Structure formats: C-alpha cells, structure tokens
Amino acid sequence: MTSLFLSLPVSAQTASVAFGSAKADPTQPVEVTSDKLAVNQVDGSAEFTGNVLIIQGVMRLSAARVLVIYKTDDTGKRGIERLEATGDVLLVSGPDAAEAQKAEYSIDQGTIVMTGNVLLNQGTGSLTSQRMVVNLTTGTASMAGRVKTILNPSSETDDSN
C-alpha cells in the first residue's frame, strides 16, 4: 500500500526552536568590520555603516548599519550595552541562519530580538514570523507573530532500486 503525503502549511502565534549548533558566549570579544565608522562624542555611541559584519565566537551578524550603544558601570568601566542592526540583517550560528529587517542584541542578557519579516532557515526547513528572540546562552529561540512553516513528512522509500 502506498501513502501520499502532502506538504501542509502550518500557522501558529508562537513557536520555540533550537538555534545554533553550540551555545554562544556573550562575554567573548565583539569584532566589528565595516566600510565606515562615525563616533558620536556626545553620547559615545558608534555607528558602523556599509557591509557591517559582527563576529562573536560562533555567532555572525551582518547588516547595512549597526549602532553600538555603550554603558559605564559603577566602577567607571565601559562596555557594550547593546547593538542595534538595521537593513538586510542576517544572523548565523552554526548551521542556522535568520534574516530580518531589524535586530537588537542585548549583550548582558545574551539575547537578540529580530523583528520584521523574520525568516529562520534550519537545514531543509524554514519558519517565518514577525518577531524572534534568540537566547545565545541556551541555544534556543522563540518566534511570535503569525508563525508559519511547511512540514514535509518523510515519504516511503522506493524499493525498486
């Protein structure tokens, strides 16, 4: 008996998935490469534009523009508070890749919030939504806002070979 399985679109409001092949370490150094850099002397922020590439351990984030917001702790030590990426944002960790219009990386929390037409590719599968929150330290992500995927059930093998 032969069974026929069709690809069925599945929609939901939220979904939780694994993200990346390894847990990332948000305490590692952040390497930034870009075409241009503008530093705001008033607030101390730095704006990287043109082919921006952020590398931190196994994580890669690219965008047209990334704004780096700095913080100063109680001891006067400066550090990165968050990165705000816009324009063709691509986040890659291991075999997983996600695209969005915007992303905000909160360094201390180890989370990246991606918004606007989010597309997550994992192997042969993909999911879309309006918002995805990636927890780099746990290697998980949650998607919200009309989550959609296409499930492809495995078919029976052809024994005629």
N, C-alpha and C positions, 0 to 999 in steps of 0.2 A: 504494500500500500504506500503510495506516495503522498506526502503532505506538501501543501503550498503555503509558505509564509510570506506575507507582505510587509513591507516597511510601513510602520504606522507612526504618524507624528504623535508625540505626547506633550501636552502642555500642563503646567502647574504654576503655582505662585512662588514656591521656594524649592530649592534643592541643595543638598550637601554632597560634596565630592572630594576626593583626594586631589591634591595639587602638587606636582613636582615629584621627582624620584627620591629626593632626600630633603630632610628638614634644613631650612636655611638658618643662618646665624646672623641676626640683625646687628650684632656687636662688631662684626668684621668691618674693615675699612671700605669706604664707598669710593670707587673710581669713576670719574666723570670725564667724558670726551665730547667735544662739540666744536662747531665751526666758530662760534662767537661766545663771549662772556661779558656780561655787564654787571658790575657790583654797585649796589645802592648803598652809599656811605651813611645815609640817614638811619635806615633800619638794618643794615648789614646783610641784606638778602643778596643772593647771587642768581642771575638769570642766564641760563645756558640756552642758546638757540642754534638751530641748524644741525641736523643729524646727531642728536644727543644720544649718547649711549652711557647707561649707568650699569656698572658691574659691582656686585657684592657677593662674593663667594660663588655659589652655583646659580644665582639669580642674575638675569639680564633684563634691563628695562630700556626701551628706546622710545623716543618721541621727537616731535618737531621742536618743542620747548619744555624746559624743566626749570622751575623756580625752586631754589633751595632756601628754606627758612631756618635760620639759626636760633639757638636758645643759649642762655647763660644760666648755669646753676648757681646755687647759693655760695659756692666757693669761688665763683668768677670764671669757672672753666666753661669754654664754649663747645658746643656740639651741634649736630644737625637735629632739628626738631622734626621736620617733615620735608618731603619732596612733592611738588605739585607738577604733574606732567600733563601736557595737552598736545593734541594733534597727532594722529596716527600712532597711538600708544600701543606698544607691543611688550608683553611680559612673558619671559621664557624661564622656566625652571625645569631642568631635566627634559623629559620628552613632552611636557605640557606647554602649551602656548595660549595666551589670551590676548585679544585685541579689544580696544575700547576707544572712546573719544577722549576720556579723561581718567587720570589715576592720581590718588593721593596716598603716599607712603608715609605712615607714622612710624618713625624709627624705633622709639621706645616701646611701642606696643607690638612691633613686628608685624603690622598689618598693612595691606594695600587694598584700598577701596577703588574699584574700577567702575565707571559709570558711562552710560550712553552707548547703546548698541554693542553690548559685550558679546564676544564670540570666544568660546573656550574650545580648543582642539585637544583631544586626548586620544592618541593612537588613531584608530579609524572612526572614532565617534566625535561628535561635537554637540555643544549646548549653546543656546543663546539666551540672553536676558537683558534687563536694563541696568542691573547692579550686581557686582560680585565682590565679596570680601574675602581676601586671601590671608590666612594666618600662616606666615612663613615659619614660625617656630613649631607648629604642629603638622604642617604639610597638608592643610585642609583648606577648602573654600566653600562658601555658601553663596548661592545665586538667588536673586529675588527679582520680581517684576516681570511677569509673563515668561516664565522659563519654558524653553522649548527644546526638544531633542527628537531625533529619529532613531528608533530602536530597530536593529536588524537581527532578528532571531537567526541563529545558525540553521542552515538547511541540512538535509540528509546528504551524505556523501554519495557520489556516483561510483558504484562498484564495477562499472563496465570497463575500467582502465586496465 
